[in-house]
Amino acid sequence: MSIRRIEVGPRMSQAVIHGNTVYLAGQVGKAGVSVAEQTKAALAEVERLLVASGSDKSRILQATIWLADMNDFAEMNAVWDAWVDPANTPARATGEAKLATPDYKVEVIVIAAID
């Protein structure tokens, strides 16, 4: 089975397609802005990469969301709930983690199906 990579860089690819599955790298928003703004930007990048991969948000199988502070859970969820396809919600986990820089507050990672 072939492997196709999208937006390949020296350290990582933004998306990797294997079979009928696409795996996205963690997506973040602009460092230093609010959790809501970072979440909106990260989800816009997720959506863009899914489309580039031949998928869309209705095909997301699993989402992993990392927050720098779980106190931001409700703020992130308000953006997520407005964005996610309500008829096709994925399996999801959210946890707290130290992100690449203290200015990042949220990182979103998804795996999706492709037809």
VMD Tcl script that draws the C-alpha trace (Angstrom):
set ca {
  {0.00 0.00 0.00}
  {1.42 3.39 -0.93}
  {2.12 6.29 1.39}
  {1.55 9.89 0.28}
  {2.83 12.89 2.23}
  {1.46 16.44 2.07}
  {3.47 19.56 2.88}
  {6.66 17.65 3.58}
  {9.24 19.42 5.71}
  {12.66 18.47 7.05}
  {11.18 17.42 10.41}
  {7.64 16.30 9.58}
  {4.83 16.23 7.06}
  {1.60 18.08 7.78}
  {-0.43 15.07 6.57}
  {0.36 11.45 5.75}
  {-2.05 9.28 3.76}
  {-1.86 5.50 4.00}
  {-4.63 3.50 2.40}
  {-7.92 5.24 3.12}
  {-6.69 7.02 6.24}
  {-5.07 10.44 6.69}
  {-3.02 11.31 9.75}
  {-2.52 15.01 10.45}
  {0.33 16.58 12.37}
  {-0.62 18.64 15.40}
  {-2.13 21.97 14.38}
  {-1.82 25.16 16.41}
  {-2.94 28.74 15.99}
  {-1.04 31.99 16.33}
  {1.02 31.98 19.51}
  {-0.01 34.44 22.19}
  {-3.69 34.93 21.27}
  {-6.68 33.54 23.20}
  {-7.55 29.87 23.41}
  {-10.65 30.52 21.29}
  {-8.61 32.24 18.56}
  {-5.95 29.53 18.60}
  {-8.60 26.80 18.44}
  {-10.36 28.48 15.48}
  {-7.07 28.79 13.61}
  {-6.00 25.21 14.39}
  {-9.37 23.86 13.22}
  {-9.18 25.91 10.03}
  {-5.80 24.29 9.32}
  {-7.25 20.84 10.11}
  {-10.07 21.48 7.66}
  {-7.68 22.78 4.96}
  {-5.41 19.73 5.29}
  {-8.36 17.33 5.26}
  {-9.62 18.85 2.00}
  {-6.10 18.68 0.51}
  {-6.07 15.00 1.49}
  {-9.43 14.21 -0.09}
  {-11.37 14.14 3.17}
  {-13.44 16.53 5.30}
  {-14.44 17.07 8.91}
  {-17.41 14.68 8.62}
  {-14.85 11.87 8.09}
  {-12.76 12.49 11.23}
  {-12.33 9.24 13.12}
  {-10.34 10.46 16.11}
  {-9.25 13.79 17.55}
  {-6.68 14.41 20.25}
  {-6.60 17.88 21.76}
  {-3.83 19.11 24.02}
  {-4.41 22.15 26.22}
  {-1.65 23.93 28.07}
  {-4.16 24.49 30.90}
  {-7.31 22.43 31.47}
  {-8.94 25.59 32.86}
  {-9.35 26.51 29.16}
  {-11.44 23.39 28.44}
  {-14.81 25.21 28.22}
  {-13.41 27.99 25.98}
  {-11.88 25.44 23.58}
  {-15.05 23.30 23.63}
  {-17.23 26.29 22.65}
  {-15.20 26.66 19.44}
  {-15.00 22.89 18.84}
  {-18.76 22.44 19.31}
  {-19.52 25.18 16.76}
  {-17.07 23.63 14.26}
  {-17.50 19.85 14.51}
  {-20.05 18.07 12.30}
  {-22.78 17.24 14.87}
  {-23.96 14.23 12.86}
  {-20.43 12.76 12.69}
  {-18.63 13.51 15.93}
  {-15.33 11.62 16.23}
  {-13.86 9.74 19.14}
  {-11.98 12.42 21.08}
  {-9.57 12.82 23.97}
  {-8.45 16.05 25.59}
  {-5.55 16.37 27.98}
  {-3.18 18.88 29.49}
  {0.39 19.08 28.25}
  {3.31 21.46 28.06}
  {3.25 22.61 24.43}
  {6.18 23.67 22.22}
  {6.14 27.23 23.56}
  {4.29 28.76 26.53}
  {2.44 30.99 24.03}
  {0.67 27.99 22.51}
  {-2.49 27.11 24.42}
  {-4.04 24.38 22.25}
  {-2.92 21.76 19.73}
  {-5.30 19.61 17.65}
  {-4.38 16.26 16.08}
  {-6.80 14.27 13.92}
  {-7.04 11.01 12.02}
  {-9.66 10.81 9.28}
  {-11.02 8.47 6.64}
  {-10.73 9.10 2.92}
  {-13.00 7.69 0.22}
}
mol new
graphics top color blue
foreach p $ca { graphics top sphere $p radius 0.5 }
foreach p [lrange $ca 0 end-1] q [lrange $ca 1 end] { graphics top cylinder $p $q radius 0.2 }
display resetview
